[in-house]
Amino acid sequence: LHIARAITRRAERSTVELYKNALPKNPVVMYLNRLSDYFFVLSRYHNKQNNIPETTWQR
């Protein structure tokens, strides 16, 4: 799931670059952003269902 999210984020960044002069709220970019959010939430749900502890990142 994290790999799917990473690939989706990469596609989103590429799409932003491709359409940087297009509409400010490009529906393709919005869709890819929501899709990457979905993969993130799905991976957290999967971890919770399988008693896998969350990785907490420190700055």
PDB file of N, CA, C, O and CB in Angstrom:
ATOM      1  N   LEU A   1       0.819  -1.205   0.000  1.00  0.00           N
ATOM      2  CA  LEU A   1       0.000   0.000   0.000  1.00  0.00           C
ATOM      3  C   LEU A   1       0.858   1.263   0.000  1.00  0.00           C
ATOM      4  O   LEU A   1       0.534   2.251  -0.658  1.00  0.00           O
ATOM      5  CB  LEU A   1      -0.929   0.002   1.205  1.00  0.00           C
ATOM      6  N   HIS A   2       1.957   1.210   0.750  1.00  0.00           N
ATOM      7  CA  HIS A   2       2.830   2.386   0.764  1.00  0.00           C
ATOM      8  C   HIS A   2       3.508   2.585  -0.591  1.00  0.00           C
ATOM      9  O   HIS A   2       3.758   3.715  -1.008  1.00  0.00           O
ATOM     10  CB  HIS A   2       3.890   2.251   1.868  1.00  0.00           C
ATOM     11  N   ILE A   3       3.799   1.484  -1.269  1.00  0.00           N
ATOM     12  CA  ILE A   3       4.389   1.595  -2.610  1.00  0.00           C
ATOM     13  C   ILE A   3       3.364   2.200  -3.570  1.00  0.00           C
ATOM     14  O   ILE A   3       3.704   3.054  -4.389  1.00  0.00           O
ATOM     15  CB  ILE A   3       4.867   0.200  -3.127  1.00  0.00           C
ATOM     16  N   ALA A   4       2.120   1.759  -3.468  1.00  0.00           N
ATOM     17  CA  ALA A   4       1.063   2.324  -4.316  1.00  0.00           C
ATOM     18  C   ALA A   4       0.911   3.815  -4.042  1.00  0.00           C
ATOM     19  O   ALA A   4       0.728   4.601  -4.972  1.00  0.00           O
ATOM     20  CB  ALA A   4      -0.282   1.596  -4.077  1.00  0.00           C
ATOM     21  N   ARG A   5       0.986   4.207  -2.781  1.00  0.00           N
ATOM     22  CA  ARG A   5       0.890   5.628  -2.435  1.00  0.00           C
ATOM     23  C   ARG A   5       2.062   6.405  -3.019  1.00  0.00           C
ATOM     24  O   ARG A   5       1.878   7.492  -3.566  1.00  0.00           O
ATOM     25  CB  ARG A   5       0.842   5.812  -0.909  1.00  0.00           C
ATOM     26  N   ALA A   6       3.261   5.852  -2.905  1.00  0.00           N
ATOM     27  CA  ALA A   6       4.445   6.539  -3.435  1.00  0.00           C
ATOM     28  C   ALA A   6       4.347   6.713  -4.953  1.00  0.00           C
ATOM     29  O   ALA A   6       4.704   7.763  -5.487  1.00  0.00           O
ATOM     30  CB  ALA A   6       5.723   5.756  -3.076  1.00  0.00           C
ATOM     31  N   ILE A   7       3.868   5.693  -5.631  1.00  0.00           N
ATOM     32  CA  ILE A   7       3.719   5.780  -7.088  1.00  0.00           C
ATOM     33  C   ILE A   7       2.662   6.824  -7.451  1.00  0.00           C
ATOM     34  O   ILE A   7       2.830   7.585  -8.404  1.00  0.00           O
ATOM     35  CB  ILE A   7       3.339   4.400  -7.682  1.00  0.00           C
ATOM     36  N   THR A   8       1.577   6.850  -6.685  1.00  0.00           N
ATOM     37  CA  THR A   8       0.524   7.831  -6.935  1.00  0.00           C
ATOM     38  C   THR A   8       1.033   9.246  -6.706  1.00  0.00           C
ATOM     39  O   THR A   8       0.717  10.151  -7.479  1.00  0.00           O
ATOM     40  CB  THR A   8      -0.685   7.558  -6.041  1.00  0.00           C
ATOM     41  N   ARG A   9       1.820   9.445  -5.650  1.00  0.00           N
ATOM     42  CA  ARG A   9       2.393  10.775  -5.383  1.00  0.00           C
ATOM     43  C   ARG A   9       3.331  11.190  -6.516  1.00  0.00           C
ATOM     44  O   ARG A   9       3.337  12.351  -6.926  1.00  0.00           O
ATOM     45  CB  ARG A   9       3.154  10.781  -4.030  1.00  0.00           C
ATOM     46  N   ARG A  10       4.113  10.253  -7.015  1.00  0.00           N
ATOM     47  CA  ARG A  10       5.015  10.552  -8.135  1.00  0.00           C
ATOM     48  C   ARG A  10       4.204  10.961  -9.370  1.00  0.00           C
ATOM     49  O   ARG A  10       4.557  11.911 -10.068  1.00  0.00           O
ATOM     50  CB  ARG A  10       5.914   9.321  -8.460  1.00  0.00           C
ATOM     51  N   ALA A  11       3.121  10.237  -9.627  1.00  0.00           N
ATOM     52  CA  ALA A  11       2.256  10.587 -10.761  1.00  0.00           C
ATOM     53  C   ALA A  11       1.638  11.968 -10.557  1.00  0.00           C
ATOM     54  O   ALA A  11       1.503  12.741 -11.505  1.00  0.00           O
ATOM     55  CB  ALA A  11       1.144   9.527 -10.946  1.00  0.00           C
ATOM     56  N   GLU A  12       1.267  12.269  -9.323  1.00  0.00           N
ATOM     57  CA  GLU A  12       0.695  13.585  -9.022  1.00  0.00           C
ATOM     58  C   GLU A  12       1.713  14.692  -9.305  1.00  0.00           C
ATOM     59  O   GLU A  12       1.381  15.695  -9.937  1.00  0.00           O
ATOM     60  CB  GLU A  12       0.230  13.650  -7.550  1.00  0.00           C
ATOM     61  N   ARG A  13       2.940  14.512  -8.841  1.00  0.00           N
ATOM     62  CA  ARG A  13       3.977  15.523  -9.077  1.00  0.00           C
ATOM     63  C   ARG A  13       4.244  15.698 -10.572  1.00  0.00           C
ATOM     64  O   ARG A  13       4.414  16.821 -11.048  1.00  0.00           O
ATOM     65  CB  ARG A  13       5.277  15.136  -8.353  1.00  0.00           C
ATOM     66  N   SER A  14       4.281  14.595 -11.304  1.00  0.00           N
ATOM     67  CA  SER A  14       4.500  14.678 -12.753  1.00  0.00           C
ATOM     68  C   SER A  14       3.346  15.396 -13.443  1.00  0.00           C
ATOM     69  O   SER A  14       3.557  16.183 -14.365  1.00  0.00           O
ATOM     70  CB  SER A  14       4.675  13.274 -13.350  1.00  0.00           C
ATOM     71  N   THR A  15       2.137  15.122 -12.995  1.00  0.00           N
ATOM     72  CA  THR A  15       0.959  15.750 -13.581  1.00  0.00           C
ATOM     73  C   THR A  15       0.937  17.246 -13.288  1.00  0.00           C
ATOM     74  O   THR A  15       0.585  18.046 -14.154  1.00  0.00           O
ATOM     75  CB  THR A  15      -0.316  15.089 -13.053  1.00  0.00           C
ATOM     76  N   VAL A  16       1.309  17.621 -12.077  1.00  0.00           N
ATOM     77  CA  VAL A  16       1.388  19.045 -11.735  1.00  0.00           C
ATOM     78  C   VAL A  16       2.378  19.739 -12.659  1.00  0.00           C
ATOM     79  O   VAL A  16       2.105  20.828 -13.163  1.00  0.00           O
ATOM     80  CB  VAL A  16       1.803  19.238 -10.253  1.00  0.00           C
ATOM     81  N   GLU A  17       3.517  19.116 -12.878  1.00  0.00           N
ATOM     82  CA  GLU A  17       4.524  19.694 -13.766  1.00  0.00           C
ATOM     83  C   GLU A  17       3.996  19.790 -15.198  1.00  0.00           C
ATOM     84  O   GLU A  17       4.237  20.782 -15.887  1.00  0.00           O
ATOM     85  CB  GLU A  17       5.815  18.855 -13.731  1.00  0.00           C
ATOM     86  N   LEU A  18       3.287  18.775 -15.635  1.00  0.00           N
ATOM     87  CA  LEU A  18       2.759  18.744 -16.998  1.00  0.00           C
ATOM     88  C   LEU A  18       1.694  19.819 -17.219  1.00  0.00           C
ATOM     89  O   LEU A  18       1.647  20.452 -18.274  1.00  0.00           O
ATOM     90  CB  LEU A  18       2.176  17.367 -17.303  1.00  0.00           C
ATOM     91  N   TYR A  19       0.843  20.016 -16.213  1.00  0.00           N
ATOM     92  CA  TYR A  19      -0.276  20.948 -16.341  1.00  0.00           C
ATOM     93  C   TYR A  19      -0.087  22.223 -15.534  1.00  0.00           C
ATOM     94  O   TYR A  19      -1.071  22.832 -15.116  1.00  0.00           O
ATOM     95  CB  TYR A  19      -1.548  20.276 -15.915  1.00  0.00           C
ATOM     96  N   LYS A  20       1.147  22.640 -15.305  1.00  0.00           N
ATOM     97  CA  LYS A  20       1.384  23.793 -14.429  1.00  0.00           C
ATOM     98  C   LYS A  20       0.753  25.081 -14.944  1.00  0.00           C
ATOM     99  O   LYS A  20       0.517  25.995 -14.154  1.00  0.00           O
ATOM    100  CB  LYS A  20       2.864  24.002 -14.257  1.00  0.00           C
ATOM    101  N   ASN A  21       0.474  25.182 -16.230  1.00  0.00           N
ATOM    102  CA  ASN A  21      -0.165  26.381 -16.780  1.00  0.00           C
ATOM    103  C   ASN A  21      -1.658  26.188 -17.015  1.00  0.00           C
ATOM    104  O   ASN A  21      -2.307  27.040 -17.623  1.00  0.00           O
ATOM    105  CB  ASN A  21       0.506  26.775 -18.079  1.00  0.00           C
ATOM    106  N   ALA A  22      -2.202  25.079 -16.540  1.00  0.00           N
ATOM    107  CA  ALA A  22      -3.624  24.783 -16.752  1.00  0.00           C
ATOM    108  C   ALA A  22      -4.458  25.366 -15.607  1.00  0.00           C
ATOM    109  O   ALA A  22      -4.009  26.248 -14.874  1.00  0.00           O
ATOM    110  CB  ALA A  22      -3.855  23.247 -16.864  1.00  0.00           C
ATOM    111  N   LEU A  23      -5.640  24.867 -15.479  1.00  0.00           N
ATOM    112  CA  LEU A  23      -6.550  25.326 -14.433  1.00  0.00           C
ATOM    113  C   LEU A  23      -5.914  25.194 -13.057  1.00  0.00           C
ATOM    114  O   LEU A  23      -5.157  24.256 -12.810  1.00  0.00           O
ATOM    115  CB  LEU A  23      -7.859  24.541 -14.483  1.00  0.00           C
ATOM    116  N   PRO A  24      -6.219  26.130 -12.158  1.00  0.00           N
ATOM    117  CA  PRO A  24      -5.637  26.036 -10.818  1.00  0.00           C
ATOM    118  C   PRO A  24      -6.080  24.782 -10.061  1.00  0.00           C
ATOM    119  O   PRO A  24      -5.312  24.218  -9.282  1.00  0.00           O
ATOM    120  CB  PRO A  24      -6.005  27.263 -10.016  1.00  0.00           C
ATOM    121  N   LYS A  25      -7.310  24.354 -10.292  1.00  0.00           N
ATOM    122  CA  LYS A  25      -7.814  23.148  -9.624  1.00  0.00           C
ATOM    123  C   LYS A  25      -8.031  22.062 -10.667  1.00  0.00           C
ATOM    124  O   LYS A  25      -9.164  21.710 -10.995  1.00  0.00           O
ATOM    125  CB  LYS A  25      -9.139  23.441  -8.848  1.00  0.00           C
ATOM    126  N   ASN A  26      -6.943  21.548 -11.171  1.00  0.00           N
ATOM    127  CA  ASN A  26      -6.998  20.511 -12.198  1.00  0.00           C
ATOM    128  C   ASN A  26      -7.617  19.245 -11.604  1.00  0.00           C
ATOM    129  O   ASN A  26      -7.111  18.739 -10.602  1.00  0.00           O
ATOM    130  CB  ASN A  26      -5.578  20.217 -12.770  1.00  0.00           C
ATOM    131  N   PRO A  27      -8.694  18.719 -12.191  1.00  0.00           N
ATOM    132  CA  PRO A  27      -9.354  17.542 -11.623  1.00  0.00           C
ATOM    133  C   PRO A  27      -8.464  16.301 -11.585  1.00  0.00           C
ATOM    134  O   PRO A  27      -8.613  15.468 -10.691  1.00  0.00           O
ATOM    135  CB  PRO A  27     -10.594  17.236 -12.409  1.00  0.00           C
ATOM    136  N   VAL A  28      -7.555  16.166 -12.528  1.00  0.00           N
ATOM    137  CA  VAL A  28      -6.658  15.002 -12.521  1.00  0.00           C
ATOM    138  C   VAL A  28      -5.728  15.072 -11.319  1.00  0.00           C
ATOM    139  O   VAL A  28      -5.514  14.071 -10.634  1.00  0.00           O
ATOM    140  CB  VAL A  28      -5.836  14.929 -13.835  1.00  0.00           C
ATOM    141  N   VAL A  29      -5.176  16.249 -11.063  1.00  0.00           N
ATOM    142  CA  VAL A  29      -4.289  16.426  -9.911  1.00  0.00           C
ATOM    143  C   VAL A  29      -5.066  16.203  -8.620  1.00  0.00           C
ATOM    144  O   VAL A  29      -4.571  15.553  -7.699  1.00  0.00           O
ATOM    145  CB  VAL A  29      -3.647  17.836  -9.918  1.00  0.00           C
ATOM    146  N   MET A  30      -6.275  16.737  -8.552  1.00  0.00           N
ATOM    147  CA  MET A  30      -7.103  16.552  -7.356  1.00  0.00           C
ATOM    148  C   MET A  30      -7.401  15.069  -7.127  1.00  0.00           C
ATOM    149  O   MET A  30      -7.350  14.590  -5.994  1.00  0.00           O
ATOM    150  CB  MET A  30      -8.421  17.345  -7.485  1.00  0.00           C
ATOM    151  N   TYR A  31      -7.710  14.348  -8.201  1.00  0.00           N
ATOM    152  CA  TYR A  31      -7.994  12.917  -8.089  1.00  0.00           C
ATOM    153  C   TYR A  31      -6.772  12.155  -7.585  1.00  0.00           C
ATOM    154  O   TYR A  31      -6.885  11.325  -6.684  1.00  0.00           O
ATOM    155  CB  TYR A  31      -8.446  12.353  -9.443  1.00  0.00           C
ATOM    156  N   LEU A  32      -5.609  12.433  -8.161  1.00  0.00           N
ATOM    157  CA  LEU A  32      -4.391  11.734  -7.740  1.00  0.00           C
ATOM    158  C   LEU A  32      -4.054  12.045  -6.290  1.00  0.00           C
ATOM    159  O   LEU A  32      -3.578  11.173  -5.563  1.00  0.00           O
ATOM    160  CB  LEU A  32      -3.215  12.115  -8.642  1.00  0.00           C
ATOM    161  N   ASN A  33      -4.293  13.270  -5.867  1.00  0.00           N
ATOM    162  CA  ASN A  33      -4.044  13.637  -4.480  1.00  0.00           C
ATOM    163  C   ASN A  33      -4.959  12.859  -3.542  1.00  0.00           C
ATOM    164  O   ASN A  33      -4.509  12.337  -2.523  1.00  0.00           O
ATOM    165  CB  ASN A  33      -4.236  15.141  -4.282  1.00  0.00           C
ATOM    166  N   ARG A  34      -6.236  12.783  -3.885  1.00  0.00           N
ATOM    167  CA  ARG A  34      -7.187  12.027  -3.055  1.00  0.00           C
ATOM    168  C   ARG A  34      -6.859  10.534  -3.065  1.00  0.00           C
ATOM    169  O   ARG A  34      -7.023   9.854  -2.052  1.00  0.00           O
ATOM    170  CB  ARG A  34      -8.631  12.251  -3.550  1.00  0.00           C
ATOM    171  N   LEU A  35      -6.398  10.028  -4.202  1.00  0.00           N
ATOM    172  CA  LEU A  35      -6.036   8.617  -4.298  1.00  0.00           C
ATOM    173  C   LEU A  35      -4.852   8.301  -3.388  1.00  0.00           C
ATOM    174  O   LEU A  35      -4.847   7.268  -2.719  1.00  0.00           O
ATOM    175  CB  LEU A  35      -5.705   8.244  -5.752  1.00  0.00           C
ATOM    176  N   SER A  36      -3.855   9.172  -3.356  1.00  0.00           N
ATOM    177  CA  SER A  36      -2.714   8.936  -2.465  1.00  0.00           C
ATOM    178  C   SER A  36      -3.156   9.021  -1.004  1.00  0.00           C
ATOM    179  O   SER A  36      -2.664   8.268  -0.164  1.00  0.00           O
ATOM    180  CB  SER A  36      -1.581   9.957  -2.744  1.00  0.00           C
ATOM    181  N   ASP A  37      -4.086   9.937  -0.696  1.00  0.00           N
ATOM    182  CA  ASP A  37      -4.640  10.001   0.662  1.00  0.00           C
ATOM    183  C   ASP A  37      -5.352   8.695   1.017  1.00  0.00           C
ATOM    184  O   ASP A  37      -5.218   8.185   2.129  1.00  0.00           O
ATOM    185  CB  ASP A  37      -5.615  11.192   0.793  1.00  0.00           C
ATOM    186  N   TYR A  38      -6.105   8.167   0.063  1.00  0.00           N
ATOM    187  CA  TYR A  38      -6.819   6.910   0.282  1.00  0.00           C
ATOM    188  C   TYR A  38      -5.848   5.775   0.604  1.00  0.00           C
ATOM    189  O   TYR A  38      -6.081   5.004   1.535  1.00  0.00           O
ATOM    190  CB  TYR A  38      -7.657   6.552  -0.951  1.00  0.00           C
ATOM    191  N   PHE A  39      -4.762   5.670  -0.161  1.00  0.00           N
ATOM    192  CA  PHE A  39      -3.776   4.621   0.103  1.00  0.00           C
ATOM    193  C   PHE A  39      -3.147   4.787   1.482  1.00  0.00           C
ATOM    194  O   PHE A  39      -2.867   3.797   2.157  1.00  0.00           O
ATOM    195  CB  PHE A  39      -2.688   4.631  -0.974  1.00  0.00           C
ATOM    196  N   PHE A  40      -2.923   6.024   1.904  1.00  0.00           N
ATOM    197  CA  PHE A  40      -2.361   6.272   3.228  1.00  0.00           C
ATOM    198  C   PHE A  40      -3.323   5.800   4.321  1.00  0.00           C
ATOM    199  O   PHE A  40      -2.923   5.089   5.243  1.00  0.00           O
ATOM    200  CB  PHE A  40      -2.045   7.767   3.404  1.00  0.00           C
ATOM    201  N   VAL A  41      -4.575   6.196   4.211  1.00  0.00           N
ATOM    202  CA  VAL A  41      -5.576   5.801   5.210  1.00  0.00           C
ATOM    203  C   VAL A  41      -5.782   4.289   5.192  1.00  0.00           C
ATOM    204  O   VAL A  41      -5.912   3.667   6.246  1.00  0.00           O
ATOM    205  CB  VAL A  41      -6.916   6.524   4.953  1.00  0.00           C
ATOM    206  N   LEU A  42      -5.813   3.697   4.005  1.00  0.00           N
ATOM    207  CA  LEU A  42      -5.979   2.250   3.886  1.00  0.00           C
ATOM    208  C   LEU A  42      -4.819   1.505   4.540  1.00  0.00           C
ATOM    209  O   LEU A  42      -5.029   0.476   5.182  1.00  0.00           O
ATOM    210  CB  LEU A  42      -6.097   1.848   2.416  1.00  0.00           C
ATOM    211  N   SER A  43      -3.611   2.010   4.385  1.00  0.00           N
ATOM    212  CA  SER A  43      -2.461   1.348   5.014  1.00  0.00           C
ATOM    213  C   SER A  43      -2.538   1.453   6.534  1.00  0.00           C
ATOM    214  O   SER A  43      -2.181   0.508   7.237  1.00  0.00           O
ATOM    215  CB  SER A  43      -1.140   1.961   4.509  1.00  0.00           C
ATOM    216  N   ARG A  44      -3.002   2.593   7.047  1.00  0.00           N
ATOM    217  CA  ARG A  44      -3.166   2.731   8.502  1.00  0.00           C
ATOM    218  C   ARG A  44      -4.251   1.785   9.018  1.00  0.00           C
ATOM    219  O   ARG A  44      -4.098   1.175  10.076  1.00  0.00           O
ATOM    220  CB  ARG A  44      -3.515   4.192   8.872  1.00  0.00           C
ATOM    221  N   TYR A  45      -5.336   1.666   8.273  1.00  0.00           N
ATOM    222  CA  TYR A  45      -6.409   0.751   8.645  1.00  0.00           C
ATOM    223  C   TYR A  45      -5.894  -0.691   8.660  1.00  0.00           C
ATOM    224  O   TYR A  45      -6.172  -1.450   9.588  1.00  0.00           O
ATOM    225  CB  TYR A  45      -7.601   0.891   7.672  1.00  0.00           C
ATOM    226  N   HIS A  46      -5.150  -1.051   7.632  1.00  0.00           N
ATOM    227  CA  HIS A  46      -4.577  -2.395   7.546  1.00  0.00           C
ATOM    228  C   HIS A  46      -3.683  -2.676   8.755  1.00  0.00           C
ATOM    229  O   HIS A  46      -3.768  -3.743   9.362  1.00  0.00           O
ATOM    230  CB  HIS A  46      -3.775  -2.559   6.237  1.00  0.00           C
ATOM    231  N   ASN A  47      -2.836  -1.722   9.096  1.00  0.00           N
ATOM    232  CA  ASN A  47      -1.954  -1.897  10.253  1.00  0.00           C
ATOM    233  C   ASN A  47      -2.760  -2.075  11.532  1.00  0.00           C
ATOM    234  O   ASN A  47      -2.434  -2.934  12.351  1.00  0.00           O
ATOM    235  CB  ASN A  47      -1.007  -0.701  10.392  1.00  0.00           C
ATOM    236  N   LYS A  48      -3.798  -1.282  11.711  1.00  0.00           N
ATOM    237  CA  LYS A  48      -4.635  -1.373  12.914  1.00  0.00           C
ATOM    238  C   LYS A  48      -5.325  -2.735  12.987  1.00  0.00           C
ATOM    239  O   LYS A  48      -5.361  -3.354  14.050  1.00  0.00           O
ATOM    240  CB  LYS A  48      -5.689  -0.240  12.930  1.00  0.00           C
ATOM    241  N   GLN A  49      -5.867  -3.202  11.873  1.00  0.00           N
ATOM    242  CA  GLN A  49      -6.559  -4.489  11.845  1.00  0.00           C
ATOM    243  C   GLN A  49      -5.625  -5.662  12.131  1.00  0.00           C
ATOM    244  O   GLN A  49      -6.063  -6.696  12.635  1.00  0.00           O
ATOM    245  CB  GLN A  49      -7.223  -4.685  10.502  1.00  0.00           C
ATOM    246  N   ASN A  50      -4.342  -5.505  11.812  1.00  0.00           N
ATOM    247  CA  ASN A  50      -3.365  -6.577  11.988  1.00  0.00           C
ATOM    248  C   ASN A  50      -2.420  -6.344  13.158  1.00  0.00           C
ATOM    249  O   ASN A  50      -1.375  -6.986  13.263  1.00  0.00           O
ATOM    250  CB  ASN A  50      -2.567  -6.744  10.732  1.00  0.00           C
ATOM    251  N   ASN A  51      -2.800  -5.409  14.044  1.00  0.00           N
ATOM    252  CA  ASN A  51      -2.013  -5.097  15.248  1.00  0.00           C
ATOM    253  C   ASN A  51      -0.553  -4.780  14.932  1.00  0.00           C
ATOM    254  O   ASN A  51       0.352  -5.194  15.658  1.00  0.00           O
ATOM    255  CB  ASN A  51      -2.077  -6.260  16.222  1.00  0.00           C
ATOM    256  N   ILE A  52      -0.335  -4.053  13.861  1.00  0.00           N
ATOM    257  CA  ILE A  52       1.005  -3.615  13.485  1.00  0.00           C
ATOM    258  C   ILE A  52       1.176  -2.197  14.021  1.00  0.00           C
ATOM    259  O   ILE A  52       0.384  -1.315  13.691  1.00  0.00           O
ATOM    260  CB  ILE A  52       1.227  -3.676  11.918  1.00  0.00           C
ATOM    261  N   PRO A  53       2.202  -1.967  14.846  1.00  0.00           N
ATOM    262  CA  PRO A  53       2.356  -0.622  15.424  1.00  0.00           C
ATOM    263  C   PRO A  53       2.693   0.425  14.360  1.00  0.00           C
ATOM    264  O   PRO A  53       3.359   0.142  13.364  1.00  0.00           O
ATOM    265  CB  PRO A  53       3.448  -0.632  16.499  1.00  0.00           C
ATOM    266  N   GLU A  54       2.210   1.632  14.608  1.00  0.00           N
ATOM    267  CA  GLU A  54       2.487   2.747  13.704  1.00  0.00           C
ATOM    268  C   GLU A  54       3.930   3.206  13.874  1.00  0.00           C
ATOM    269  O   GLU A  54       4.478   3.175  14.976  1.00  0.00           O
ATOM    270  CB  GLU A  54       1.511   3.920  13.963  1.00  0.00           C
ATOM    271  N   THR A  55       4.531   3.627  12.782  1.00  0.00           N
ATOM    272  CA  THR A  55       5.863   4.213  12.830  1.00  0.00           C
ATOM    273  C   THR A  55       5.695   5.714  13.007  1.00  0.00           C
ATOM    274  O   THR A  55       5.091   6.379  12.166  1.00  0.00           O
ATOM    275  CB  THR A  55       6.691   3.876  11.540  1.00  0.00           C
ATOM    276  N   THR A  56       6.228   6.243  14.096  1.00  0.00           N
ATOM    277  CA  THR A  56       6.145   7.671  14.362  1.00  0.00           C
ATOM    278  C   THR A  56       7.439   8.325  13.911  1.00  0.00           C
ATOM    279  O   THR A  56       8.527   7.917  14.317  1.00  0.00           O
ATOM    280  CB  THR A  56       5.875   7.949  15.864  1.00  0.00           C
ATOM    281  N   TRP A  57       7.315   9.336  13.075  1.00  0.00           N
ATOM    282  CA  TRP A  57       8.490  10.022  12.544  1.00  0.00           C
ATOM    283  C   TRP A  57       8.776  11.264  13.358  1.00  0.00           C
ATOM    284  O   TRP A  57       7.868  12.012  13.717  1.00  0.00           O
ATOM    285  CB  TRP A  57       8.292  10.386  11.066  1.00  0.00           C
ATOM    286  N   GLN A  58      10.036  11.473  13.642  1.00  0.00           N
ATOM    287  CA  GLN A  58      10.479  12.664  14.374  1.00  0.00           C
ATOM    288  C   GLN A  58      11.181  13.601  13.410  1.00  0.00           C
ATOM    289  O   GLN A  58      11.858  13.157  12.482  1.00  0.00           O
ATOM    290  CB  GLN A  58      11.420  12.285  15.556  1.00  0.00           C
ATOM    291  N   ARG A  59      11.022  14.885  13.628  1.00  0.00           N
ATOM    292  CA  ARG A  59      11.747  15.869  12.805  1.00  0.00           C
ATOM    293  C   ARG A  59      13.034  16.233  13.466  1.00  0.00           C
ATOM    294  O   ARG A  59      13.792  17.045  12.937  1.00  0.00           O
ATOM    295  CB  ARG A  59      10.909  17.129  12.564  1.00  0.00           C
TER     296      ARG A  59
END
